[in-house]
Amino acid sequence: MDKDRVVHPLKPIVDENCQILILGSFPSVKSREVHFYYGHKQNRFWKVMAAVCESPIPTTNEEKTNMLLEHHIALWDSIASCVIKGSSDASIRDVVPNDLKGLIQGTKITKVYCNGKASLKYYNKYQKATGIKAISLPSTSPANAAYSLERLIKIWKETISIDDE
């Protein structure tokens, strides 16, 4: 597959009550195909977030969105467009960042967590204007085989504190 510029096709999940922002790097091929975040069946993001939120695992896009927003969690990606080969973060080039400062304005977001090292890399490179230091969490990607689902849940739950007030 040739590398081609791809534009981020998904809107952020966010509302004015969000206190936490979770960032990926860029949607996978599968997520772009299904038009929703973490669309690959083997990606463990939704199972991990259900555990963090102490909620049932959501199955529909509406349930996924509602679970995040009910817990004041926003979801987006660091990159607006890039040249990428397939879903490989390692192949990402010629990045145009998303406007995270614009996204955060009008919310209560004070914490940013990055789902994996690539997201943190691009956040740190392009998003200094947010004024929020990001914390990196191990990627929920199926490519991150070094982490079991149980280990991911433990680390994510220990790191993310949800204030449901």
C-alpha positions in Angstrom: 0.0 0.0 0.0 1.4 3.4 -0.9 1.6 6.2 1.6 -1.1 8.8 1.0 -2.2 11.9 2.9 -5.2 11.0 5.0 -7.5 13.5 6.7 -9.0 12.6 10.1 -12.6 11.7 9.4 -14.0 11.6 12.9 -15.4 14.4 15.0 -14.2 14.6 18.6 -16.4 13.2 21.4 -16.6 16.2 23.7 -19.0 18.4 25.6 -18.7 21.4 27.9 -18.6 19.2 31.0 -15.6 17.2 30.0 -12.7 17.2 32.5 -10.4 14.6 30.9 -9.2 14.3 27.3 -8.0 11.0 26.0 -6.0 11.2 22.8 -5.0 8.7 20.2 -2.6 9.4 17.4 -4.7 8.9 14.3 -7.6 6.6 13.5 -6.7 3.1 12.2 -7.8 1.9 8.8 -10.6 -0.1 10.5 -11.7 2.9 12.5 -11.9 5.0 9.4 -13.9 2.3 7.6 -16.5 2.0 10.5 -16.5 5.8 11.1 -15.8 5.5 14.8 -12.9 5.4 17.3 -11.1 2.2 18.1 -13.2 0.2 15.5 -10.8 -2.8 15.2 -12.3 -5.8 17.1 -9.0 -6.6 18.8 -8.5 -3.0 20.1 -9.0 -3.1 23.8 -9.9 0.6 24.3 -13.6 0.1 25.0 -13.0 -2.8 27.4 -10.4 -0.7 29.3 -12.6 2.4 29.4 -15.6 0.4 30.6 -13.4 -0.9 33.5 -12.1 2.6 34.2 -15.6 4.0 34.2 -17.0 0.9 36.1 -19.6 0.5 33.4 -20.8 -2.3 31.2 -18.7 -2.7 28.0 -20.5 -0.6 25.4 -21.3 -2.1 22.1 -22.9 0.6 20.0 -21.3 3.9 19.0 -24.1 5.7 21.0 -23.3 3.7 24.1 -19.6 4.4 23.7 -20.2 8.1 23.4 -22.6 8.2 26.3 -20.3 6.3 28.6 -17.4 8.7 28.0 -19.5 11.9 28.3 -21.3 10.6 31.4 -17.9 10.4 33.0 -16.8 13.8 31.6 -14.2 12.2 29.2 -13.5 13.7 25.8 -11.9 11.6 23.0 -10.0 12.7 20.0 -6.6 12.3 18.3 -3.5 14.4 18.1 -3.3 14.4 14.3 -5.7 16.1 11.9 -4.0 14.8 8.8 -0.9 13.0 7.8 0.8 10.7 5.4 0.4 7.2 6.7 0.9 3.6 5.5 -2.1 1.6 6.6 -2.5 1.9 10.4 1.2 2.1 11.3 2.0 4.9 13.7 5.7 4.3 12.8 4.9 5.3 9.2 3.3 8.7 10.1 4.9 11.6 8.3 4.0 15.2 7.3 1.7 15.8 10.3 -0.9 18.5 10.6 -2.1 18.6 14.2 -5.6 18.9 15.4 -6.7 22.1 17.2 -6.6 20.8 20.7 -6.4 24.2 22.3 -9.7 25.1 20.4 -11.3 21.8 21.5 -10.3 22.4 25.2 -11.7 26.0 25.3 -15.2 26.0 26.6 -14.7 22.7 28.5 -13.4 21.8 32.0 -10.5 19.7 30.6 -7.5 19.9 32.9 -6.1 16.4 32.3 -4.8 14.9 29.0 -4.0 11.2 28.7 -2.4 9.8 25.6 -3.2 6.3 24.4 0.3 5.2 23.5 3.6 6.7 22.8 2.9 8.0 19.3 0.0 10.1 20.6 2.2 11.5 23.3 5.0 12.2 20.8 2.7 14.3 18.6 1.0 16.0 21.5 4.3 17.1 22.9 5.6 18.3 19.5 2.6 20.3 18.4 0.3 21.1 21.4 2.3 23.2 23.8 -0.4 25.9 23.6 -2.8 23.8 25.6 -0.7 24.4 28.7 -1.6 20.9 30.0 1.1 18.2 30.5 0.0 14.9 29.0 0.4 11.6 30.6 1.2 8.6 28.5 -0.6 5.3 29.0 0.2 2.0 27.3 -1.5 1.6 24.0 -4.7 -0.4 23.8 -3.8 -1.4 20.2 -3.7 -5.2 19.4 -0.1 -4.5 18.2 0.8 -3.8 21.8 1.0 -7.5 22.7 3.3 -6.9 25.7 0.3 -5.8 27.7 -2.5 -8.1 28.6 -6.0 -6.7 28.9 -5.8 -7.2 32.7 -2.5 -5.3 32.9 -3.9 -2.4 30.7 -6.9 -2.1 32.9 -4.8 -2.0 36.1 -2.5 0.7 34.7 -5.3 2.8 33.2 -7.4 2.6 36.4 -4.5 3.5 38.6 -3.6 6.5 36.4 -7.0 8.0 35.4 -9.0 9.6 38.2 -12.6 10.3 37.3 -14.5 12.9 39.2 -18.2 12.3 38.4 -19.5 15.3 40.2 
